[in-house]
Amino acid sequence: MTRKINRTPERKSPPIVNRRVRVVCIADTHELHRELAVPDGDLLIHAGDFTFFNHASKINDFNDWLGELPHRYKVVIPGNHDRAFNQDPLFREMITNAVLLINEGVRLCGLNIWGSPVTCDDDAYGHAKREERARLYASIPKDTHILITHGPPYGILDREQGTYRRQGCAELRQALMTSQPRLHVFGHVHAGYGTFENETTQFVNAALLGWAGDLENLPIVMDISAR
């Protein structure tokens, strides 16, 4: 059962006030996380697909690796390849070195963060129907500063190489018009890797796996104000 929370109290630690928070964004590492050189920062975000086949040993290694990183806070959402986290809630207890978000939120570094593993082209986490996704994304708190989803919004960094077909979610794009987070981190569409900015939001497709099956792309580092 998904935890029904939108925000949780910030952990007891020296507050970050009126300064920039360095956010390190990664996604789609597919069990190759130990090959990464991860830049330092205040907050590490993994936007899903840290496994291929949900092997417990790989998940444990991923969690151990998270614990070795120096970032003050780490936030993880599953992706469609991490579907075991939806099929068996015991898998969620394996992530102890990061905050795991599944359609819920947390407050860290003075920022409200909300995350979802749902994608519009895979039913690993349900919400296969458009109206179901619309209801889910309507629940994103209006005061969300950082939104993390596994899949991209429609029309933004969502096109595979050599095709004009968009793979992003129209319902997510519609919800962004209301929530207007400062930063939206996602992956899933590997060839969409990169950044885009509009009047309200900085978008980051942090998918790192390339066509050859290796980590072709680098983590993306963004600075966001905490206030």
C-alpha positions as CSV (number, residue, x, y, z in Angstrom):
1,M,0.0,0.0,0.0
2,T,1.3,3.4,-0.9
3,R,2.0,5.8,1.9
4,K,-0.6,8.5,1.9
5,I,1.5,11.5,2.7
6,N,2.1,14.8,0.9
7,R,4.7,16.3,3.1
8,T,6.7,15.1,6.1
9,P,8.5,17.2,8.7
10,E,12.0,18.2,7.7
11,R,14.7,16.1,9.4
12,K,16.4,17.7,12.4
13,S,19.6,19.2,11.1
14,P,21.1,22.7,10.6
15,P,18.6,24.5,8.3
16,I,19.4,25.7,4.8
17,V,18.1,29.3,4.7
18,N,18.3,31.8,1.8
19,R,20.9,29.9,-0.1
20,R,21.2,27.8,-3.2
21,V,20.7,24.0,-2.9
22,R,22.8,22.0,-5.3
23,V,20.7,19.2,-6.8
24,V,22.4,16.3,-8.6
25,C,20.0,14.5,-11.0
26,I,20.4,11.0,-12.4
27,A,18.0,8.4,-13.8
28,D,18.0,5.1,-15.8
29,T,21.3,3.8,-14.4
30,H,20.1,0.2,-14.9
31,E,22.4,-1.5,-12.4
32,L,25.5,0.4,-13.6
33,H,25.5,2.9,-10.8
34,R,29.0,1.9,-9.6
35,E,30.4,3.1,-12.9
36,L,29.2,6.6,-12.2
37,A,31.3,9.5,-11.1
38,V,28.7,11.4,-9.1
39,P,29.2,15.2,-8.5
40,D,28.9,16.4,-4.9
41,G,25.8,18.3,-3.9
42,D,23.2,18.9,-1.2
43,L,20.5,16.7,-2.7
44,L,20.8,13.6,-5.0
45,I,17.8,12.7,-7.0
46,H,17.4,9.3,-8.9
47,A,14.3,9.4,-11.1
48,G,13.9,5.7,-11.5
49,D,15.1,2.5,-13.4
50,F,18.0,1.7,-11.1
51,T,17.5,-2.0,-11.9
52,F,16.8,-4.1,-15.0
53,F,15.2,-7.2,-13.5
54,N,14.5,-6.4,-9.8
55,H,17.1,-8.8,-8.5
56,A,17.3,-8.4,-4.7
57,S,21.1,-8.5,-4.8
58,K,21.2,-5.6,-7.3
59,I,18.8,-3.6,-5.2
60,N,20.9,-4.2,-2.0
61,D,24.0,-3.1,-3.9
62,F,22.2,0.0,-5.1
63,N,21.2,0.9,-1.6
64,D,24.8,0.2,-0.3
65,W,26.1,2.5,-3.0
66,L,23.7,5.3,-2.0
67,G,25.0,5.0,1.5
68,E,28.5,5.6,0.3
69,L,27.7,8.9,-1.5
70,P,28.4,12.1,0.4
71,H,25.2,14.0,-0.4
72,R,23.3,15.3,2.6
73,Y,20.0,14.0,1.3
74,K,19.1,11.4,-1.3
75,V,15.6,10.9,-2.9
76,V,14.7,7.9,-5.1
77,I,11.6,7.0,-7.1
78,P,11.3,3.6,-8.9
79,G,10.9,3.3,-12.6
80,N,8.9,0.9,-14.7
81,H,11.9,-1.5,-14.6
82,D,11.7,-1.4,-10.8
83,R,8.2,-2.8,-10.8
84,A,8.9,-5.1,-7.9
85,F,8.5,-2.1,-5.6
86,N,4.8,-2.1,-6.5
87,Q,4.3,-5.9,-6.6
88,D,5.8,-6.6,-3.2
89,P,5.9,-3.8,-0.5
90,L,8.8,-5.6,1.2
91,F,11.1,-4.3,-1.5
92,R,10.5,-0.8,-0.4
93,E,12.1,-1.6,3.0
94,M,15.4,-2.4,1.1
95,I,16.0,1.3,0.4
96,T,17.3,2.6,3.7
97,N,19.9,5.1,2.5
98,A,17.5,7.4,0.6
99,V,13.9,8.7,0.8
100,L,11.8,6.5,-1.5
101,L,8.8,8.2,-2.9
102,I,5.9,6.5,-4.6
103,N,3.1,9.0,-5.3
104,E,4.0,11.0,-2.2
105,G,6.1,13.8,-0.9
106,V,8.8,14.9,1.6
107,R,10.3,18.2,2.7
108,L,14.1,18.4,2.5
109,C,16.6,21.3,2.3
110,G,13.7,23.7,2.8
111,L,12.1,22.4,-0.4
112,N,8.9,20.5,-1.0
113,I,9.5,17.4,-3.1
114,W,6.9,15.1,-4.7
115,G,7.7,11.9,-6.6
116,S,5.8,9.4,-8.8
117,P,7.0,6.3,-10.7
118,V,4.0,6.3,-13.0
119,T,4.5,6.4,-16.8
120,C,1.9,6.7,-19.5
121,D,3.3,3.8,-21.6
122,D,3.7,1.1,-18.9
123,D,1.2,-0.1,-16.3
124,A,3.9,-1.2,-13.8
125,Y,2.5,1.3,-11.2
126,G,-1.1,1.4,-12.5
127,H,-2.8,4.5,-13.7
128,A,-2.9,3.1,-17.2
129,K,-6.0,5.1,-18.1
130,R,-5.8,8.8,-18.9
131,E,-8.4,9.8,-16.3
132,E,-6.5,7.8,-13.6
133,R,-3.3,9.7,-14.4
134,A,-5.2,13.0,-14.4
135,R,-6.5,12.3,-10.9
136,L,-3.1,11.3,-9.6
137,Y,-1.3,14.4,-11.0
138,A,-4.1,16.6,-9.7
139,S,-3.0,15.5,-6.2
140,I,0.5,17.1,-6.6
141,P,0.6,19.7,-3.9
142,K,0.5,23.2,-5.2
143,D,3.5,24.2,-3.1
144,T,5.8,21.6,-4.7
145,H,9.2,23.0,-5.5
146,I,10.8,19.8,-7.0
147,L,8.7,17.3,-8.9
148,I,10.2,13.9,-9.7
149,T,8.5,11.6,-12.2
150,H,10.0,8.6,-14.1
151,G,8.4,9.6,-17.3
152,P,8.5,13.0,-19.0
153,P,5.6,15.4,-19.7
154,Y,4.3,15.4,-23.3
155,G,6.4,17.5,-25.6
156,I,9.3,18.1,-23.3
157,L,12.5,16.1,-23.7
158,D,10.4,13.1,-24.6
159,R,11.4,12.1,-28.1
160,E,13.6,9.1,-29.0
161,Q,16.4,9.4,-31.5
162,G,15.4,9.3,-35.2
163,T,11.7,9.7,-34.6
164,Y,9.1,12.5,-34.2
165,R,6.9,10.4,-31.9
166,R,6.4,12.0,-28.5
167,Q,6.4,9.6,-25.6
168,G,5.6,12.0,-22.7
169,C,2.4,12.1,-20.7
170,A,-0.3,14.7,-21.7
171,E,-2.0,14.5,-18.3
172,L,1.3,15.3,-16.6
173,R,1.9,18.2,-18.9
174,Q,-1.6,19.6,-18.0
175,A,-0.9,19.2,-14.3
176,L,2.3,21.2,-14.6
177,M,0.3,24.2,-15.6
178,T,-1.2,24.3,-12.1
179,S,1.6,23.0,-9.9
180,Q,4.4,24.9,-11.7
181,P,7.4,23.4,-9.8
182,R,10.7,25.1,-9.9
183,L,12.4,21.9,-11.0
184,H,11.0,18.8,-12.7
185,V,13.4,15.8,-12.9
186,F,12.6,12.7,-15.0
187,G,14.1,10.1,-17.3
188,H,12.6,7.0,-19.1
189,V,13.0,8.4,-22.6
190,H,16.8,7.9,-22.9
191,A,17.4,9.9,-26.0
192,G,15.6,12.9,-24.4
193,Y,18.5,13.5,-22.1
194,G,19.1,17.2,-21.4
195,T,17.5,20.3,-20.0
196,F,14.8,22.7,-21.0
197,E,13.4,25.8,-19.3
198,N,10.2,27.7,-19.6
199,E,8.8,30.7,-17.6
200,T,8.2,28.7,-14.4
201,T,10.1,25.4,-14.5
202,Q,13.5,24.0,-15.2
203,F,13.1,20.5,-16.8
204,V,15.8,17.8,-16.5
205,N,15.7,14.5,-18.4
206,A,18.5,12.8,-16.5
207,A,18.5,9.4,-18.3
208,L,22.1,8.2,-18.3
209,L,21.9,4.9,-20.2
210,G,22.8,5.1,-23.9
211,W,21.9,3.1,-27.0
212,A,25.0,0.9,-26.6
213,G,23.9,-0.2,-23.1
214,D,26.5,1.8,-21.2
215,L,26.2,5.0,-19.2
216,E,26.6,7.4,-22.1
217,N,25.4,10.6,-20.3
218,L,26.6,12.5,-17.3
219,P,24.7,13.5,-14.1
220,I,23.1,16.9,-14.4
221,V,23.7,19.4,-11.7
222,M,21.2,22.2,-11.0
223,D,21.1,24.9,-8.4
224,I,17.8,25.9,-6.8
225,S,17.1,28.5,-4.1
226,A,15.8,27.3,-0.7
227,R,13.6,29.9,0.9
